[in-house]
Amino acid sequence: MLTKTYLSNLLILLFVSQLFITTTFSQSTSYLDSLDGKFALQFQITDNFQLSNFQGTVLSGKYHFSSRDALRLGLEIIFGDSEAETEVNNLDTNTVGQYTEDSNRFGFTVNSQYIHYIRGTNDIAVFGGIGPFFKYYKLTRTREILEDEIETSSESETSLFSTGIDLIVGVEWWFHKYMSLSAEYGLKFSYSSAENNFKDDSVEGESERTSFDISGNHINFGITVYF
């Protein structure tokens, strides 16, 4: 807890201090001036200093359409099928039960932000950003039970959808012409809905839940590679 509080205070301190730095530095020596037209890939630095996906997406990249403005896009797609079979011997009734379950899942996540850089020093800049995100996930399950020559079945389908706006602020430090380290924090405004449909041989029903949340994002430490 103390470590997280310290990191939060450090980020706020960096942000405030950079806002009060004058912009009298030579424009020709700023790393920002060389970013116009460049692409970049971003990776998150985890607690044990290993690289991971950025903002929860498998692929995260950005494009600078000017030296101070960029578009960032993150994408993740999930899909798969699974099948499980179980055989149970009931010693009391001397019967054998067979259980099978088929599952299908599909989902995707899209994050996007417009990012604007505020001039700090030659190799450090404060940035802010805003943009929408979309998440969708669907899981379908089919179960069949064969016990004492009696067969029963059930089906269920769960759909999750979430959308909203991300507001971010951060600091980026260029330690190399084509590489930088960054720390960012923000707020997430999200609307979510979940729907579940189920039925078996005797029961059929559905449920639905919606919510609206405002939450703070975790501090993301990242490394960016420009090309």
N, C-alpha and C positions, 0 to 999 in steps of 0.2 A: 504494500500500500504506500509506504514512504517513497519507494522508488518511482511509482507511477505519479505521485504528487510532485516529486522533484522534477521529473521529466516534463510534466504539464507546466510547472512554473518556469522551467528553462525555456520551453517553446514560447510562452507568453512574453518572457523577457526579451528573447530574440526578436519576436515580432514587433514589440513596442520600440525597441532600440533602433531597429532598421527603419521604422517609419519616421524617426527623427534625424536620420542621417541625411545630410545635404547631398544634392545630386550634382555637385560641382566637379565630379571626377570626369576624366577624359572619356568621352563616348567611344573613342576609337579603340580603347583597350578593354572594353567590357566584353565578357563572354556572351552576354545577351545579344550583342550586335552581330554575332556570327551564327545565330540560331535560325535566321530567316530561311525557310525552305527545308529545314532538316526534319528527319523522322527520329523517333526515339523509342526504345523499349524500356519498361520499368519493372523492377523486381523489388519485393518487400524483404527487408532484413528482419529476421525473427530474433527472439530472445537469445538464442544460442549462436547468433551471427551466421545463420544459414540463410540462403536465398529461397524465397517462397513466392507464391503468386501474389500479385498486387491488387488490393481492394477486393479480394475474394474471387478474382477471375483468373482463368488459366492464361489468357493473353491480355496484356495491357500495354498500349502504345499511345504515342501522341505525335501530332504534326504541328510544326510552327509555321503559320502562314504569315507571320511577321516576327520581328525580333522581340516583341513584347506580348504576343498573343499566340495561343495554341489551343488545339482541340485534342482532348484525351478520350480514348475509347477502350473499354474493357469488355471481354466476351468470354463466356463459358457455356458449353453445351454438355448436358448429361443425358445419356440414354443407355439402356441395357435390359436384358431379360435374364430371369433366373428361374430354376425349377428345383423343388425339394421333394423328396419322398421319404416317408417314415413308416416303419412297420413295428407294431406294438403287440406283444403277446399278453393277453389277459389270463393269468393263471387261475383266477377264481372261476371264470366261465369257460376256460379252455378254448378261447376264440382268438383270432388274429385280426387286428385292425390295420388298415392301410390308409395313410394320409398323404395326399399330394397337394402341392401349392405351386402355382405359376404366378410370377410377378413380372410386370412390365413397367418401366419407368422412363420418363422423358422430362427434361427441363432445360431451361436456358436462363442466363443472366446477362444483361447489357447495362453497363455503366458508361455515362458520357458526361464530360464537363468542358465548359469553356474556361480557359485559364488565362489570367492577365498578370503579367509580371510588373512589380513596382521596383524601380531602380534602387539599389542599396549601395553596394561597393562594386569594385571590378569583378569580384568572384562570388559575391553573395547577393541574393535578391529575395525579396518577399513576394509571394504570389497569393492571389485569391481566385476562387473558382465557383462556378455554379452549373448545375446540369441535372437532367433527369436520369432515373434508373428504372429498369423493368426486370421483374423476376417471375418465372412461371415454372411450376412443377406439377406433374401428374403421375400418380401411382395407381395401377390396376392390379388387383389380386383375385385369383380364382382358386377356391379350395374344394377338394372332393374327399369324402370320407367313406370308406367301405368297411363296415364292421358287422359281423354276423349276417353276411349276405344282404345287408341293408345299405343302400348307397344314398348319401346326402351330399348336397353341394351348396356353396355360397359364393357370392361375388361382392366385391367392394371397389369403389373408385374414389380417390381423393385428389382434389385439385386445389392448388395453392397459387395465388396471384398477389403480387405486391408491386406498387409503383410509387414514385415520389420524387423529391428533389434533394440533392446533396449540396450543402454549402461548405466550402473548404477554405482554409487559410494555412499557409506554410512558409517554410524557408528552404532555399536550395543553395548549396555551396558547390562550386565547380573546383575540383581538385585536379582536373585534367581537362584538356580542350574538348574531349569527347565523353567525359564521364563526370557525374555529380552525385552528391549525397543530399537527401532531403528529409524533412520532418514535417508532417502536416496533421491537422486536426480539423474537425468540422461538426456540423449538425445535419441530422437526417430527418426530413419530414416525409412520412410514409403512410400510405393507405394499403391495407391488406384485406384479403378475403379468402376464406377457406370453405370448400364445399365437399361433403362426403355423402355418397350414395351407396346403399348396401341392400342386399336381399339374399334370402335363402329359401328353402322349400316352404317355409311358413310365415316369414316376416319380410317386409319390404319397407324401407324408410330412407329419409335423407335429413341432413343437417347443414346449416350454413352459419358462418360467423364472419363478422367484419370488424375492423379496428382501425383507428388512426393514432399514430404515435409520433412524438418528437423526442429524439434521442441523440446523445453525443456519440460520435464515432471514436473508436480507439485511435491513439496516436500511431500513425504509420511512418516507420523509418524505411526509406527506400534508396535504391541506387538506380540511376538512369544512364543508359548508354545511347549516345547520339551517333548518327551516321548520315 
